[in-house]
Amino acid sequence: GNQNTVSAIVTLAYDCRRPDFFTPHAIAALKLVDAGVISSKSVGAAHGEIGHTQFLPGNVLKYGVGGRNLRDKATALMSTANFLRGHGYRGGPASANRGAIAGWNA
């Protein structure tokens, strides 16, 4: 995407019907800027998602691996696997992992 990541997520935290959901992600985006993972000029999707697999900033902090550079394909895939594992994914058929998959995209 071409939306400013910090601006998009902060706008949603301030002027949205779900501020309780987006406010922690806005704080996480600022922490990612402070850590040098993203910059105040980084761009992403319309709702502040970052990188190849479209993580919200709070999920980057919680599940991102390595340097958390989700624009790097390998890091994005490892972080996505970490997210799914954190939501209960244990391998096997998709039907046995519905909860983990729903954690990614309900």
Rosetta blueprint (number, residue, H / E / L):
1 G L
2 N L
3 Q E
4 N E
5 T H
6 V H
7 S H
8 A H
9 I H
10 V H
11 T H
12 L H
13 A H
14 Y H
15 D L
16 C L
17 R L
18 R L
19 P H
20 D H
21 F H
22 F H
23 T H
24 P H
25 H H
26 A H
27 I H
28 A H
29 A H
30 L H
31 K H
32 L H
33 V H
34 D H
35 A H
36 G L
37 V L
38 I L
39 S L
40 S L
41 K L
42 S L
43 V E
44 G E
45 A L
46 A L
47 H L
48 G L
49 E L
50 I E
51 G L
52 H L
53 T L
54 Q L
55 F E
56 L L
57 P H
58 G H
59 N H
60 V H
61 L H
62 K H
63 Y H
64 G L
65 V L
66 G L
67 G L
68 R L
69 N L
70 L L
71 R L
72 D L
73 K H
74 A H
75 T H
76 A H
77 L H
78 M H
79 S H
80 T H
81 A H
82 N H
83 F H
84 L H
85 R H
86 G H
87 H L
88 G L
89 Y L
90 R L
91 G L
92 G L
93 P L
94 A H
95 S H
96 A H
97 N H
98 R H
99 G H
100 A H
101 I H
102 A H
103 G H
104 W H
105 N L
106 A L
